[in-house]
Amino acid sequence: MRRAAHILRRIVTIVLVLVLLALAVGAGWWLTHRDQARGWRQAATVAAQLGEVGAAQRVLGVVDDDAGRARLSNPGGLPATTVAPTGGGRHPAIVLLIPNDTTDAELDDIVRVQRALAHAGIAAWALRTPDPGRALGDANDIATLERALDAIRHDRWTRGQRLSIAASGALASQALVASTVPPLRGHVPAVLAVQPVADVQGLVRLAVTGAARRGDGTDAPHPAAPTLRRVAGRAIVEALRTAPGHRSVLEERLLDSVAASDDPISALASAPRALLTPDLARARDVLAARTPAQFDAAWVLLPESIRAQADSRSPLAVAGRIHARVLLAVPRDDARYPAGDAERLARAIDGARLRRTRLLDPGADLPGDASSSELRDALSVSAWWLQRAGA
């Protein structure tokens, strides 16, 4: 998964900044609805603050640079920075989920994004979250994240006790799931998910076998498998650890050792099967699979409690309960993570929209890699998402 500042900058680029470019190439004739016009102006304001495009200042004029002071807080026990619009009052809220190991330099860039959102009338939060692998499996860490989001929902700057969420990778998956469960159910109007993980089973399957499910359900080799082994391994270990049932001291020690490994999948798969309890032996068989067929056969033999724990953190399994406005964004070059996950989610989530863009590709020239059709499409989809998130 990508570093936080890089991903967040790409998020803002695809969803917000290109709106200004679309206006600059003559798409202003689309401004026929007052709510859409407000959303587009918010996006253009963000673009002006980020300074991505020189034309931004010509469209909007000069914006006060002193506005948008960042404050530190600790909602639900997780560290966060907040930048609210000036003048007091309550505002639409957008929460950016960022990894816990984000550096100070990256945080400076993220605050810049938050200030841009604040200038557009949006209270912007950057919330540091648990390790991505734990976020997909550890019930305690997941509950902590949901408490933090609920605390932000009740913050004095959040209008209507509603918040929208933007995130990438495993954190995007958790954002989608969080929107379906109390206390956030019904209070998350919009989610932006960049390269989301569709389901824990598919993530582990990819890391173990090297095969990814395409959008049509067929399998294909994928180059990202080696880079995902730690995140996937942590996810299955946490599902084992937090599933209901009693575990002995030896089991707990083994799981601690596996979780601490650089490659949890290999650590458990290489353990002697005869020395493991039945549940851990079945988990070992899953992680020792050589082919997708072997993996699938071993997965169904896992205890129901473990499979249910994995499903409960998989947006594909709860897609029918996702009522937020969902924008799924993936690069055209999906070498870092399979685009098939986003494609499957787009089909499963009612009303979701999927966009593949070269602007999320590694090393893309911003905004030079965008075609006129991409700019017009960005105008449409940005307004659609902001109309709900910034309302």
C-alpha positions as CSV (number, residue, x, y, z in Angstrom):
1,M,0.0,0.0,0.0
2,R,1.2,3.5,-0.7
3,R,2.5,6.1,1.7
4,A,-0.1,8.3,3.2
5,A,0.8,11.7,1.8
6,H,1.2,10.3,-1.8
7,I,-2.2,8.6,-1.6
8,L,-4.0,11.6,-0.1
9,R,-2.6,13.9,-2.7
10,R,-3.8,11.6,-5.4
11,I,-7.2,11.3,-3.8
12,V,-7.6,15.1,-3.8
13,T,-6.3,15.2,-7.4
14,I,-8.7,12.7,-8.8
15,V,-11.8,13.8,-7.0
16,L,-11.3,17.6,-6.5
17,V,-8.5,19.2,-8.5
18,L,-9.5,18.0,-12.0
19,V,-12.8,19.8,-11.5
20,L,-11.0,23.1,-12.0
21,L,-9.3,21.8,-15.1
22,A,-12.7,20.7,-16.5
23,L,-14.0,24.2,-16.0
24,A,-10.9,25.6,-17.7
25,V,-11.6,23.5,-20.9
26,G,-15.1,24.7,-21.3
27,A,-17.3,22.4,-19.3
28,G,-19.1,25.2,-17.5
29,W,-22.2,24.5,-19.4
30,W,-22.8,21.6,-17.0
31,L,-23.5,24.0,-14.2
32,T,-27.3,23.7,-14.4
33,H,-28.1,22.7,-10.8
34,R,-27.5,24.8,-7.7
35,D,-26.3,21.9,-5.6
36,Q,-23.9,20.8,-8.3
37,A,-22.6,24.3,-8.8
38,R,-21.8,24.5,-5.1
39,G,-20.0,21.2,-5.2
40,W,-18.0,22.2,-8.2
41,R,-17.0,25.5,-6.5
42,Q,-15.9,23.7,-3.4
43,A,-13.7,21.5,-5.6
44,A,-12.3,24.5,-7.4
45,T,-11.5,26.2,-4.1
46,V,-9.6,23.1,-3.0
47,A,-7.6,23.2,-6.2
48,A,-6.8,26.8,-5.7
49,Q,-5.5,26.2,-2.2
50,L,-3.4,23.2,-3.3
51,G,-1.9,25.3,-6.1
52,E,-2.0,22.3,-8.5
53,V,-3.1,24.5,-11.5
54,G,-2.2,28.1,-12.2
55,A,-5.7,28.8,-13.6
56,A,-7.1,28.2,-10.2
57,Q,-6.4,31.7,-9.0
58,R,-7.9,33.2,-12.2
59,V,-11.1,31.3,-11.6
60,L,-11.5,32.0,-7.8
61,G,-9.2,34.9,-7.0
62,V,-7.0,35.1,-3.9
63,V,-8.0,33.2,-0.8
64,D,-6.9,34.2,2.7
65,D,-3.7,32.2,3.6
66,D,-4.2,32.7,7.3
67,A,-7.4,30.7,7.5
68,G,-7.5,27.1,8.5
69,R,-5.4,26.6,11.6
70,A,-4.8,22.9,12.5
71,R,-5.6,21.7,16.0
72,L,-4.6,18.4,17.6
73,S,-7.1,16.1,19.3
74,N,-7.5,12.5,20.4
75,P,-11.0,11.3,19.4
76,G,-11.8,7.9,20.7
77,G,-8.1,7.4,21.7
78,L,-6.7,7.9,18.2
79,P,-4.5,11.0,17.3
80,A,-6.0,13.4,14.8
81,T,-5.5,16.9,13.3
82,T,-8.5,19.1,12.4
83,V,-8.8,22.1,10.2
84,A,-12.2,23.8,10.3
85,P,-13.5,26.7,8.2
86,T,-13.1,30.1,9.8
87,G,-16.0,31.9,11.4
88,G,-17.3,29.2,13.7
89,G,-20.4,27.2,13.3
90,R,-20.9,23.6,12.1
91,H,-19.8,22.4,8.7
92,P,-19.8,19.3,6.5
93,A,-17.0,16.9,7.7
94,I,-14.6,14.8,5.7
95,V,-12.3,12.4,7.6
96,L,-9.0,11.3,5.9
97,L,-7.9,8.0,7.3
98,I,-4.0,7.8,7.4
99,P,-1.6,5.1,8.6
100,N,-0.3,5.3,12.1
101,D,3.3,5.4,10.9
102,T,2.8,8.6,8.9
103,T,5.9,10.9,9.2
104,D,5.9,14.5,10.3
105,A,6.8,15.6,6.7
106,E,3.8,13.7,5.4
107,L,1.6,15.2,8.0
108,D,2.6,18.7,6.8
109,D,1.4,17.7,3.3
110,I,-1.8,16.3,4.7
111,V,-2.5,19.5,6.7
112,R,-2.2,21.4,3.4
113,V,-4.9,19.2,2.0
114,Q,-7.0,19.8,5.1
115,R,-6.6,23.6,4.8
116,A,-7.7,23.4,1.2
117,L,-10.9,21.5,2.2
118,A,-11.5,24.0,5.0
119,H,-11.4,26.9,2.5
120,A,-14.1,25.1,0.6
121,G,-16.3,25.1,3.7
122,I,-15.5,21.6,4.9
123,A,-14.2,20.6,8.4
124,A,-11.3,18.3,7.5
125,W,-10.0,15.6,9.8
126,A,-6.9,13.5,9.4
127,L,-7.2,10.5,11.7
128,R,-4.2,8.1,12.4
129,T,-5.4,4.6,12.3
130,P,-4.1,1.1,13.3
131,D,-1.9,-1.1,11.2
132,P,-3.8,-2.0,8.0
133,G,-3.6,-5.7,8.6
134,R,-5.0,-5.3,12.1
135,A,-7.7,-3.0,10.8
136,L,-9.0,-5.9,8.8
137,G,-8.9,-8.4,11.6
138,D,-8.5,-7.1,15.1
139,A,-11.9,-6.5,16.7
140,N,-10.4,-4.2,19.4
141,D,-8.6,-2.0,16.8
142,I,-11.7,-1.9,14.7
143,A,-13.9,-0.8,17.6
144,T,-11.4,1.9,18.5
145,L,-11.6,3.3,14.9
146,E,-15.4,3.2,15.0
147,R,-15.4,5.0,18.4
148,A,-13.0,7.7,17.0
149,L,-15.3,8.3,14.0
150,D,-18.3,8.5,16.2
151,A,-16.5,11.1,18.4
152,I,-15.8,13.2,15.3
153,R,-19.4,12.8,14.3
154,H,-20.4,14.5,17.6
155,D,-17.7,17.2,17.4
156,R,-18.8,20.8,17.8
157,W,-17.7,21.6,14.2
158,T,-19.6,18.7,12.5
159,R,-22.9,19.6,11.1
160,G,-25.8,17.2,11.4
161,Q,-23.6,14.6,13.2
162,R,-22.7,13.2,9.8
163,L,-19.2,12.7,8.3
164,S,-17.8,11.4,5.0
165,I,-14.6,9.3,4.8
166,A,-11.7,9.2,2.3
167,A,-9.2,6.4,2.6
168,S,-7.0,4.0,0.6
169,G,-6.4,0.2,0.6
170,A,-7.4,-1.7,3.7
171,L,-8.4,1.5,5.4
172,A,-10.8,2.2,2.6
173,S,-12.3,-1.2,3.2
174,Q,-12.8,-0.5,6.8
175,A,-14.4,2.8,6.1
176,L,-17.0,1.1,3.9
177,V,-17.7,-1.5,6.6
178,A,-17.8,1.1,9.3
179,S,-20.6,2.9,7.5
180,T,-22.9,-0.1,7.9
181,V,-22.7,-0.7,11.7
182,P,-23.7,1.3,14.8
183,P,-22.8,3.9,15.8
184,L,-22.1,5.2,12.3
185,R,-24.9,3.5,10.3
186,G,-27.0,6.2,8.6
187,H,-24.5,8.9,9.4
188,V,-21.9,8.5,6.6
189,P,-23.2,10.2,3.5
190,A,-20.2,9.5,1.3
191,V,-17.1,7.3,1.1
192,L,-14.1,7.8,-1.3
193,A,-12.3,4.4,-1.5
194,V,-9.0,4.3,-3.4
195,Q,-7.8,0.8,-4.4
196,P,-10.0,-0.9,-1.7
197,V,-9.7,-4.5,-0.6
198,A,-13.0,-6.2,-1.4
199,D,-12.7,-9.0,1.1
200,V,-10.3,-10.5,3.6
201,Q,-10.5,-14.0,2.0
202,G,-9.5,-12.6,-1.4
203,L,-6.6,-10.6,0.1
204,V,-5.2,-13.6,1.8
205,R,-5.8,-15.8,-1.3
206,L,-3.9,-13.4,-3.4
207,A,-1.0,-13.2,-1.0
208,V,-0.8,-17.0,-0.6
209,T,-1.4,-18.2,-4.2
210,G,-0.4,-15.2,-6.3
211,A,-3.7,-15.2,-8.1
212,A,-6.2,-12.4,-8.0
213,R,-9.9,-12.5,-8.8
214,R,-10.8,-10.4,-11.8
215,G,-14.0,-8.4,-11.9
216,D,-15.7,-11.3,-13.7
217,G,-14.7,-13.8,-10.9
218,T,-12.0,-15.6,-12.9
219,D,-8.4,-15.9,-11.6
220,A,-5.2,-14.3,-13.0
221,P,-1.6,-14.1,-11.7
222,H,-0.9,-10.7,-10.1
223,P,2.5,-9.1,-9.3
224,A,1.4,-7.5,-6.1
225,A,1.2,-10.8,-4.1
226,P,4.7,-10.6,-2.5
227,T,4.2,-7.1,-1.3
228,L,0.9,-7.9,0.4
229,R,2.0,-10.9,2.5
230,R,2.5,-9.0,5.7
231,V,-0.8,-7.1,5.6
232,A,-2.7,-10.3,4.6
233,G,-0.9,-12.4,7.1
234,R,-1.7,-9.9,9.9
235,A,-5.3,-9.9,8.8
236,I,-5.7,-13.7,9.1
237,V,-3.7,-13.9,12.4
238,E,-6.0,-11.2,13.9
239,A,-9.1,-13.1,12.7
240,L,-7.7,-16.2,14.4
241,R,-6.9,-14.3,17.6
242,T,-10.1,-12.4,18.0
243,A,-12.6,-15.1,16.9
244,P,-14.8,-16.4,19.7
245,G,-13.5,-19.3,21.7
246,H,-10.8,-20.2,24.2
247,R,-7.1,-20.4,23.2
248,S,-4.4,-21.9,25.3
249,V,-1.2,-20.0,26.4
250,L,0.8,-21.9,23.7
251,E,-1.7,-20.9,21.0
252,E,-1.5,-17.2,22.1
253,R,2.3,-17.3,22.1
254,L,2.4,-18.9,18.6
255,L,0.1,-16.3,17.2
256,D,2.1,-13.5,18.8
257,S,5.2,-14.9,17.2
258,V,3.6,-15.3,13.8
259,A,2.1,-11.7,13.9
260,A,5.5,-10.3,14.8
261,S,7.1,-12.0,11.8
262,D,7.9,-10.0,8.6
263,D,6.1,-12.8,6.7
264,P,3.3,-14.1,9.0
265,I,2.0,-16.4,6.2
266,S,5.3,-18.3,5.9
267,A,5.7,-18.4,9.7
268,L,2.4,-20.2,10.2
269,A,2.5,-22.3,7.0
270,S,5.9,-23.7,8.0
271,A,4.8,-24.7,11.6
272,P,4.7,-28.5,12.1
273,R,1.0,-29.5,11.6
274,A,1.2,-32.3,14.2
275,L,2.1,-29.8,16.9
276,L,-0.9,-27.5,16.2
277,T,-4.4,-27.5,17.6
278,P,-7.1,-28.4,15.1
279,D,-8.1,-24.8,14.4
280,L,-4.5,-23.6,13.9
281,A,-3.8,-26.7,11.7
282,R,-6.7,-25.8,9.4
283,A,-5.4,-22.2,9.3
284,R,-2.0,-23.6,8.4
285,D,-3.5,-25.6,5.6
286,V,-5.0,-22.4,4.2
287,L,-1.7,-20.5,4.3
288,A,0.2,-23.5,2.8
289,A,-2.0,-23.8,-0.3
290,R,-0.2,-23.7,-3.6
291,T,-3.1,-23.1,-5.9
292,P,-6.4,-21.1,-5.8
293,A,-8.3,-24.4,-5.8
294,Q,-6.4,-25.7,-2.8
295,F,-6.9,-22.5,-1.0
296,D,-10.6,-22.4,-1.6
297,A,-10.9,-26.0,-0.4
298,A,-9.0,-25.3,2.8
299,W,-10.8,-22.1,3.5
300,V,-14.2,-23.7,3.8
301,L,-12.8,-26.1,6.4
302,L,-11.9,-23.2,8.7
303,P,-14.2,-22.9,11.8
304,E,-17.3,-20.8,11.0
305,S,-16.3,-18.3,13.7
306,I,-13.0,-17.5,11.9
307,R,-14.7,-17.2,8.5
308,A,-17.4,-15.0,10.0
309,Q,-14.8,-12.7,11.6
310,A,-13.1,-12.3,8.2
311,D,-16.5,-11.6,6.4
312,S,-17.5,-9.0,9.0
313,R,-14.5,-6.9,7.9
314,S,-15.1,-7.4,4.2
315,P,-17.0,-4.7,2.4
316,L,-18.1,-7.2,-0.3
317,A,-19.9,-9.3,2.4
318,V,-21.8,-6.2,3.7
319,A,-22.3,-4.4,0.3
320,G,-26.1,-4.7,0.5
321,R,-26.0,-2.6,3.7
322,I,-23.8,0.2,2.3
323,H,-26.0,3.2,1.7
324,A,-23.3,5.9,1.5
325,R,-22.5,7.5,-1.9
326,V,-19.4,5.5,-2.8
327,L,-16.8,6.6,-5.3
328,L,-14.2,3.9,-6.1
329,A,-10.9,5.1,-7.6
330,V,-8.2,2.9,-9.0
331,P,-5.2,3.5,-11.3
332,R,-5.1,2.2,-14.9
333,D,-1.9,0.4,-14.0
334,D,-3.1,-1.9,-11.2
335,A,0.3,-3.5,-10.5
336,R,0.1,-2.4,-6.8
337,Y,-3.3,-4.0,-6.1
338,P,-5.8,-5.7,-8.3
339,A,-8.5,-3.4,-9.8
340,G,-10.8,-6.4,-9.8
341,D,-11.6,-5.8,-6.2
342,A,-13.0,-2.3,-6.9
343,E,-14.9,-3.7,-9.9
344,R,-16.6,-6.3,-7.8
345,L,-17.5,-3.7,-5.2
346,A,-18.9,-1.4,-7.9
347,R,-21.3,-4.1,-9.0
348,A,-22.2,-5.1,-5.4
349,I,-22.8,-1.6,-3.9
350,D,-26.0,0.1,-5.0
351,G,-25.2,3.3,-6.9
352,A,-21.5,3.1,-6.5
353,R,-19.3,4.6,-9.2
354,L,-15.9,3.3,-10.3
355,R,-13.2,5.4,-12.0
356,R,-9.9,4.2,-13.4
357,T,-7.5,7.0,-14.1
358,R,-3.8,7.4,-15.2
359,L,-3.6,10.1,-12.6
360,L,-3.3,7.5,-9.9
361,D,-0.5,5.6,-11.7
362,P,2.9,5.8,-10.1
363,G,4.9,8.7,-11.6
364,A,2.0,10.2,-13.4
365,D,2.5,13.7,-14.7
366,L,-0.1,15.9,-12.9
367,P,-2.2,17.1,-14.7
368,G,-0.5,16.4,-18.1
369,D,-1.7,12.8,-18.3
370,A,-5.3,13.7,-18.3
371,S,-7.2,13.7,-21.6
372,S,-10.2,16.0,-22.3
373,S,-12.6,13.1,-21.8
374,E,-11.0,12.3,-18.4
375,L,-11.4,16.0,-17.4
376,R,-15.1,16.1,-18.3
377,D,-15.6,12.8,-16.5
378,A,-13.8,14.1,-13.4
379,L,-16.1,17.1,-13.4
380,S,-19.1,14.9,-13.4
381,V,-18.0,12.4,-10.8
382,S,-16.4,15.0,-8.5
383,A,-19.6,17.0,-8.4
384,W,-21.6,13.8,-7.8
385,W,-19.5,12.9,-4.8
386,L,-19.1,16.4,-3.3
387,Q,-22.8,17.1,-3.7
388,R,-23.3,14.5,-0.9
389,A,-20.0,14.8,1.1
390,G,-19.9,18.6,1.2
391,A,-23.6,19.1,1.8
